[in-house]
Amino acid sequence: MRCFRFLACCLFLLSLFDYCRIEAQTPSAALRHYREGDKRVKERQWAAAAEEYSRAIELSSYPRAAASAYKDRPNLGFAPSDPEPNTVTVIDPFTGRAYANRCFVFYQMHEFDRAIADCNRALSIIPGSAAVYLNRGAARRANKDFEGAISDFDRALKIDPKLFEAYNNRGALRHDLGDFDGALDDLNKAIAINDQLPVAYYHRGYVFLVKRQYDKAMQDFNKCIELQPDFALAYQGRGTTLMDQGDFPRAISNFNRALELNPQLDVACMNRGLVFLLLRRDGDAQKDFDRCIQLKPEAKDELDNRIRLAKELRDQKL
């Protein structure tokens, strides 16, 4: 029995250093806020990062008006500091990059509509940016606009055929859409370009799992863990592979490790509970099921269906 996995997307945070040549036309205050936004991203302070990028956008978009405004609005929040494209009076590529990075932040905050809007604004200024198409594709996928996401990943790869992150993201989405051969082709390309990308091995492991090529699935999950030992989802994937093969003790061990690394991983709770149910450890199973629903209430129908299937499978073995 298998359970749903999480889609791990690659996104880009655009570096300021790539645009050092435009600093002469970019207000120094905007550069300072941009750098501060990057710092907040590293600290995972998403709201603070959005605030800093918003100030960088406003200062670089219409610097004279913004400079005087900040004298009276020192505590401006990122929501009101959100100039629309038709209010931008200075076309500075720096502004496009600030929009792109704020998109990254909004994605992390699960504000996908705002992330997409910022990518649209970024592309109106820097239309040839493969990274922005990559990020918009990730946000569209999260918003369940799968056709739009595929289109953006295609555009990113047309601009940069070596963009392994786009192959990874498109491959993962193709897996979720049931195009397993297409997914495998994309993930193979991602790994061929960058064989040190843990998330690509994670996604390819699930493709092999669906194809019941368990040895290859285990190899990929093992490689992912080798490259990134704290990758909780890879332990979840390895546990699911072992569960499918009936190796329940090792499956439980991997689910345990996944939950040690990420206690919020509801899918590991679900799968471990199913293993406990198959082992007739009903009390332990119920604890995991309760925890799964607490973490993700909308999973109840899916969980109830899987519990029913697990009980039928268990009864067949009597």
One Martini backbone bead per residue (centre of mass of N, CA, C, O) as a GRO file, in nm:
protein
  318
    1MET     BB    1   0.096   0.035   0.022
    2ARG     BB    2   0.027   0.371  -0.064
    3CYS     BB    3   0.118   0.711  -0.033
    4PHE     BB    4   0.130   1.021  -0.042
    5ARG     BB    5   0.331   1.275  -0.144
    6PHE     BB    6   0.559   1.523  -0.158
    7LEU     BB    7   0.625   1.825  -0.324
    8ALA     BB    8   0.951   1.915  -0.424
    9CYS     BB    9   1.051   2.231  -0.496
   10CYS     BB   10   1.233   2.440  -0.701
   11LEU     BB   11   1.386   2.753  -0.623
   12PHE     BB   12   1.462   3.102  -0.669
   13LEU     BB   13   1.713   3.318  -0.545
   14LEU     BB   14   1.812   3.624  -0.631
   15SER     BB   15   2.105   3.774  -0.698
   16LEU     BB   16   2.260   4.077  -0.662
   17PHE     BB   17   2.544   4.032  -0.806
   18ASP     BB   18   2.430   4.008  -1.105
   19TYR     BB   19   2.357   4.349  -1.070
   20CYS     BB   20   2.600   4.554  -1.029
   21ARG     BB   21   2.570   4.736  -1.295
   22ILE     BB   22   2.293   4.892  -1.168
   23GLU     BB   23   2.369   5.062  -0.911
   24ALA     BB   24   2.378   5.353  -1.031
   25GLN     BB   25   2.040   5.348  -1.071
   26THR     BB   26   2.021   5.247  -0.777
   27PRO     BB   27   1.921   5.297  -0.482
   28SER     BB   28   2.081   5.246  -0.188
   29ALA     BB   29   1.831   5.180  -0.016
   30ALA     BB   30   1.732   4.945  -0.190
   31LEU     BB   31   1.981   4.767  -0.150
   32ARG     BB   32   1.955   4.738   0.156
   33HIS     BB   33   1.676   4.600   0.157
   34TYR     BB   34   1.755   4.360  -0.013
   35ARG     BB   35   1.972   4.248   0.177
   36GLU     BB   36   1.781   4.220   0.416
   37GLY     BB   37   1.596   4.018   0.281
   38ASP     BB   38   1.807   3.795   0.249
   39LYS     BB   39   1.857   3.764   0.549
   40ARG     BB   40   1.565   3.683   0.629
   41VAL     BB   41   1.556   3.428   0.461
   42LYS     BB   42   1.782   3.274   0.613
   43GLU     BB   43   1.591   3.307   0.883
   44ARG     BB   44   1.283   3.262   0.803
   45GLN     BB   45   1.160   3.569   0.782
   46TRP     BB   46   0.910   3.630   0.583
   47ALA     BB   47   0.770   3.899   0.654
   48ALA     BB   48   1.031   4.065   0.671
   49ALA     BB   49   1.121   4.009   0.382
   50ALA     BB   50   0.877   4.133   0.238
   51GLU     BB   51   0.923   4.418   0.347
   52GLU     BB   52   1.203   4.469   0.221
   53TYR     BB   53   1.126   4.421  -0.077
   54SER     BB   54   0.910   4.640  -0.086
   55ARG     BB   55   1.102   4.875  -0.040
   56ALA     BB   56   1.280   4.822  -0.282
   57ILE     BB   57   1.060   4.856  -0.492
   58GLU     BB   58   0.972   5.146  -0.430
   59LEU     BB   59   1.252   5.288  -0.454
   60SER     BB   60   1.307   5.178  -0.758
   61SER     BB   61   1.040   5.280  -0.901
   62TYR     BB   62   0.999   5.570  -0.715
   63PRO     BB   63   1.236   5.732  -0.556
   64ARG     BB   64   1.135   6.019  -0.484
   65ALA     BB   65   0.866   5.952  -0.353
   66ALA     BB   66   0.971   5.736  -0.152
   67ALA     BB   67   1.176   5.903   0.006
   68SER     BB   68   0.961   6.101   0.127
   69ALA     BB   69   0.765   5.891   0.248
   70TYR     BB   70   0.963   5.759   0.464
   71LYS     BB   71   0.960   5.997   0.662
   72ASP     BB   72   0.637   5.926   0.735
   73ARG     BB   73   0.687   5.583   0.685
   74PRO     BB   74   0.874   5.377   0.877
   75ASN     BB   75   0.629   5.131   0.913
   76LEU     BB   76   0.597   4.999   0.649
   77GLY     BB   77   0.420   4.766   0.495
   78PHE     BB   78   0.391   4.522   0.241
   79ALA     BB   79   0.102   4.577   0.147
   80PRO     BB   80   0.112   4.891   0.073
   81SER     BB   81   0.404   4.816  -0.054
   82ASP     BB   82   0.251   4.757  -0.376
   83PRO     BB   83   0.328   4.816  -0.670
   84GLU     BB   84   0.206   4.848  -0.964
   85PRO     BB   85   0.304   4.846  -1.288
   86ASN     BB   86   0.152   5.136  -1.349
   87THR     BB   87   0.343   5.283  -1.108
   88VAL     BB   88   0.601   5.251  -1.254
   89THR     BB   89   0.869   5.496  -1.331
   90VAL     BB   90   1.115   5.285  -1.315
   91ILE     BB   91   1.319   5.087  -1.524
   92ASP     BB   92   1.452   4.830  -1.321
   93PRO     BB   93   1.590   4.526  -1.293
   94PHE     BB   94   1.596   4.522  -0.986
   95THR     BB   95   1.288   4.517  -0.945
   96GLY     BB   96   1.243   4.238  -1.067
   97ARG     BB   97   1.413   4.089  -0.849
   98ALA     BB   98   1.244   4.175  -0.608
   99TYR     BB   99   0.988   4.040  -0.702
  100ALA     BB  100   1.105   3.753  -0.722
  101ASN     BB  101   1.178   3.732  -0.415
  102ARG     BB  102   0.892   3.782  -0.309
  103CYS     BB  103   0.777   3.533  -0.434
  104PHE     BB  104   0.940   3.334  -0.269
  105VAL     BB  105   0.815   3.423   0.001
  106PHE     BB  106   0.514   3.376  -0.063
  107TYR     BB  107   0.550   3.076  -0.104
  108GLN     BB  108   0.642   3.012   0.189
  109MET     BB  109   0.351   3.145   0.290
  110HIS     BB  110   0.120   3.037   0.092
  111GLU     BB  111   0.096   3.293  -0.123
  112PHE     BB  112   0.030   3.224  -0.442
  113ASP     BB  113  -0.104   3.466  -0.575
  114ARG     BB  114   0.123   3.669  -0.500
  115ALA     BB  115   0.350   3.519  -0.636
  116ILE     BB  116   0.239   3.534  -0.924
  117ALA     BB  117   0.216   3.841  -0.941
  118ASP     BB  118   0.524   3.893  -0.904
  119CYS     BB  119   0.615   3.739  -1.154
  120ASN     BB  120   0.466   3.911  -1.357
  121ARG     BB  121   0.621   4.170  -1.287
  122ALA     BB  122   0.902   4.066  -1.342
  123LEU     BB  123   0.846   3.988  -1.649
  124SER     BB  124   0.790   4.289  -1.737
  125ILE     BB  125   1.114   4.348  -1.689
  126ILE     BB  126   1.236   4.025  -1.703
  127PRO     BB  127   1.151   3.816  -1.959
  128GLY     BB  128   1.437   3.626  -1.963
  129SER     BB  129   1.370   3.463  -1.690
  130ALA     BB  130   1.395   3.144  -1.588
  131ALA     BB  131   1.357   3.168  -1.279
  132VAL     BB  132   1.073   3.295  -1.285
  133TYR     BB  133   0.932   3.064  -1.428
  134LEU     BB  134   0.997   2.857  -1.216
  135ASN     BB  135   0.847   2.997  -0.980
  136ARG     BB  136   0.569   3.017  -1.114
  137GLY     BB  137   0.533   2.716  -1.152
  138ALA     BB  138   0.531   2.644  -0.852
  139ALA     BB  139   0.287   2.823  -0.778
  140ARG     BB  140   0.087   2.696  -0.978
  141ARG     BB  141   0.100   2.416  -0.863
  142ALA     BB  142   0.001   2.495  -0.575
  143ASN     BB  143  -0.273   2.614  -0.731
  144LYS     BB  144  -0.354   2.385  -0.950
  145ASP     BB  145  -0.198   2.488  -1.221
  146PHE     BB  146  -0.073   2.261  -1.423
  147GLU     BB  147  -0.058   2.379  -1.706
  148GLY     BB  148   0.093   2.639  -1.624
  149ALA     BB  149   0.338   2.500  -1.501
  150ILE     BB  150   0.438   2.349  -1.748
  151SER     BB  151   0.473   2.601  -1.923
  152ASP     BB  152   0.691   2.733  -1.741
  153PHE     BB  153   0.900   2.505  -1.757
  154ASP     BB  154   0.929   2.519  -2.059
  155ARG     BB  155   1.028   2.812  -2.073
  156ALA     BB  156   1.277   2.780  -1.899
  157LEU     BB  157   1.412   2.562  -2.093
  158LYS     BB  158   1.426   2.740  -2.343
  159ILE     BB  159   1.624   2.944  -2.210
  160ASP     BB  160   1.745   2.690  -2.012
  161PRO     BB  161   1.852   2.367  -2.081
  162LYS     BB  162   2.024   2.346  -1.784
  163LEU     BB  163   1.769   2.353  -1.589
  164PHE     BB  164   1.734   2.123  -1.349
  165GLU     BB  165   1.496   2.232  -1.180
  166ALA     BB  166   1.285   2.208  -1.410
  167TYR     BB  167   1.304   1.906  -1.447
  168ASN     BB  168   1.224   1.835  -1.162
  169ASN     BB  169   0.944   1.978  -1.151
  170ARG     BB  170   0.822   1.844  -1.403
  171GLY     BB  171   0.862   1.553  -1.312
  172ALA     BB  172   0.690   1.567  -1.055
  173LEU     BB  173   0.427   1.652  -1.199
  174ARG     BB  174   0.405   1.414  -1.393
  175HIS     BB  175   0.367   1.210  -1.176
  176ASP     BB  176   0.098   1.333  -1.058
  177LEU     BB  177  -0.037   1.299  -1.364
  178GLY     BB  178   0.073   0.995  -1.468
  179ASP     BB  179   0.359   1.058  -1.619
  180PHE     BB  180   0.608   0.843  -1.577
  181ASP     BB  181   0.791   0.859  -1.825
  182GLY     BB  182   0.823   1.166  -1.827
  183ALA     BB  183   0.937   1.185  -1.544
  184LEU     BB  184   1.188   1.010  -1.587
  185ASP     BB  185   1.315   1.181  -1.808
  186ASP     BB  186   1.346   1.442  -1.642
  187LEU     BB  187   1.508   1.324  -1.398
  188ASN     BB  188   1.745   1.222  -1.561
  189LYS     BB  189   1.829   1.504  -1.660
  190ALA     BB  190   1.879   1.636  -1.390
  191ILE     BB  191   2.103   1.429  -1.303
  192ALA     BB  192   2.292   1.468  -1.546
  193ILE     BB  193   2.352   1.769  -1.467
  194ASN     BB  194   2.289   1.697  -1.139
  195ASP     BB  195   2.420   1.451  -0.912
  196GLN     BB  196   2.356   1.651  -0.632
  197LEU     BB  197   2.030   1.621  -0.627
  198PRO     BB  198   1.821   1.508  -0.397
  199VAL     BB  199   1.524   1.561  -0.506
  200ALA     BB  200   1.551   1.389  -0.767
  201TYR     BB  201   1.581   1.116  -0.624
  202TYR     BB  202   1.317   1.128  -0.476
  203HIS     BB  203   1.130   1.138  -0.723
  204ARG     BB  204   1.244   0.887  -0.871
  205GLY     BB  205   1.178   0.686  -0.651
  206TYR     BB  206   0.865   0.710  -0.697
  207VAL     BB  207   0.860   0.609  -0.982
  208PHE     BB  208   0.976   0.330  -0.918
  209LEU     BB  209   0.754   0.254  -0.720
  210VAL     BB  210   0.519   0.257  -0.921
  211LYS     BB  211   0.686   0.038  -1.104
  212ARG     BB  212   0.810  -0.176  -0.897
  213GLN     BB  213   1.124  -0.076  -0.862
  214TYR     BB  214   1.266  -0.126  -0.571
  215ASP     BB  215   1.572  -0.112  -0.602
  216LYS     BB  216   1.576   0.169  -0.736
  217ALA     BB  217   1.428   0.318  -0.517
  218MET     BB  218   1.633   0.264  -0.291
  219GLN     BB  219   1.875   0.394  -0.428
  220ASP     BB  220   1.754   0.681  -0.436
  221PHE     BB  221   1.694   0.722  -0.136
  222ASN     BB  222   1.983   0.670  -0.044
  223LYS     BB  223   2.112   0.901  -0.206
  224CYS     BB  224   1.956   1.129  -0.079
  225ILE     BB  225   2.061   1.073   0.212
  226GLU     BB  226   2.358   1.102   0.150
  227LEU     BB  227   2.332   1.407   0.057
  228GLN     BB  228   2.070   1.436   0.281
  229PRO     BB  229   2.023   1.331   0.602
  230ASP     BB  230   1.762   1.548   0.662
  231PHE     BB  231   1.559   1.405   0.456
  232ALA     BB  232   1.254   1.315   0.545
  233LEU     BB  233   1.114   1.221   0.275
  234ALA     BB  234   1.312   0.986   0.218
  235TYR     BB  235   1.230   0.809   0.457
  236GLN     BB  236   0.939   0.788   0.368
  237GLY     BB  237   1.003   0.650   0.096
  238ARG     BB  238   1.156   0.408   0.212
  239GLY     BB  239   0.925   0.308   0.390
  240THR     BB  240   0.723   0.258   0.158
  241THR     BB  241   0.891   0.046   0.012
  242LEU     BB  242   0.903  -0.153   0.251
  243MET     BB  243   0.599  -0.184   0.283
  244ASP     BB  244   0.544  -0.304  -0.002
  245GLN     BB  245   0.749  -0.556   0.077
  246GLY     BB  246   0.692  -0.632   0.398
  247ASP     BB  247   0.908  -0.454   0.572
  248PHE     BB  248   0.806  -0.340   0.867
  249PRO     BB  249   1.041  -0.272   1.060
  250ARG     BB  250   1.194  -0.083   0.857
  251ALA     BB  251   0.963   0.104   0.802
  252ILE     BB  252   0.927   0.213   1.088
  253SER     BB  253   1.213   0.327   1.116
  254ASN     BB  254   1.178   0.539   0.887
  255PHE     BB  255   0.932   0.686   1.000
  256ASN     BB  256   1.065   0.770   1.260
  257ARG     BB  257   1.284   0.945   1.128
  258ALA     BB  258   1.101   1.139   0.978
  259LEU     BB  259   0.963   1.243   1.252
  260GLU     BB  260   1.216   1.351   1.383
  261LEU     BB  261   1.272   1.563   1.154
  262ASN     BB  262   0.933   1.578   1.101
  263PRO     BB  263   0.653   1.610   1.301
  264GLN     BB  264   0.458   1.724   1.042
  265LEU     BB  265   0.447   1.438   0.889
  266ASP     BB  266   0.156   1.300   0.801
  267VAL     BB  267   0.233   1.065   0.602
  268ALA     BB  268   0.400   0.905   0.814
  269CYS     BB  269   0.170   0.855   1.008
  270MET     BB  270  -0.009   0.701   0.816
  271ASN     BB  271   0.188   0.472   0.734
  272ARG     BB  272   0.257   0.369   1.015
  273GLY     BB  273  -0.034   0.303   1.091
  274LEU     BB  274  -0.073   0.088   0.869
  275VAL     BB  275   0.141  -0.103   0.973
  276PHE     BB  276   0.019  -0.148   1.251
  277LEU     BB  277  -0.244  -0.266   1.143
  278LEU     BB  278  -0.112  -0.512   0.997
  279LEU     BB  279   0.013  -0.596   1.296
  280ARG     BB  280  -0.221  -0.551   1.516
  281ARG     BB  281  -0.158  -0.242   1.631
  282ASP     BB  282  -0.419  -0.059   1.698
  283GLY     BB  283  -0.330   0.153   1.906
  284ASP     BB  284  -0.093   0.272   1.744
  285ALA     BB  285  -0.253   0.339   1.494
  286GLN     BB  286  -0.453   0.543   1.619
  287LYS     BB  287  -0.245   0.751   1.704
  288ASP     BB  288  -0.152   0.815   1.414
  289PHE     BB  289  -0.426   0.897   1.298
  290ASP     BB  290  -0.481   1.129   1.492
  291ARG     BB  291  -0.226   1.288   1.416
  292CYS     BB  292  -0.286   1.323   1.117
  293ILE     BB  293  -0.555   1.484   1.154
  294GLN     BB  294  -0.430   1.712   1.316
  295LEU     BB  295  -0.234   1.799   1.082
  296LYS     BB  296  -0.468   1.689   0.846
  297PRO     BB  297  -0.798   1.708   0.815
  298GLU     BB  298  -0.833   1.660   0.491
  299ALA     BB  299  -0.734   1.338   0.520
  300LYS     BB  300  -0.971   1.159   0.617
  301ASP     BB  301  -1.082   1.015   0.366
  302GLU     BB  302  -0.818   0.885   0.281
  303LEU     BB  303  -0.769   0.735   0.544
  304ASP     BB  304  -1.028   0.564   0.555
  305ASN     BB  305  -0.964   0.410   0.294
  306ARG     BB  306  -0.690   0.286   0.390
  307ILE     BB  307  -0.798   0.136   0.632
  308ARG     BB  308  -0.987  -0.048   0.477
  309LEU     BB  309  -0.768  -0.182   0.299
  310ALA     BB  310  -0.592  -0.290   0.532
  311LYS     BB  311  -0.808  -0.474   0.658
  312GLU     BB  312  -0.852  -0.648   0.411
  313LEU     BB  313  -0.561  -0.749   0.391
  314ARG     BB  314  -0.548  -0.872   0.675
  315ASP     BB  315  -0.790  -1.075   0.640
  316GLN     BB  316  -0.657  -1.241   0.401
  317LYS     BB  317  -0.425  -1.360   0.615
  318LEU     BB  318  -0.604  -1.568   0.796
   0.00000   0.00000   0.00000
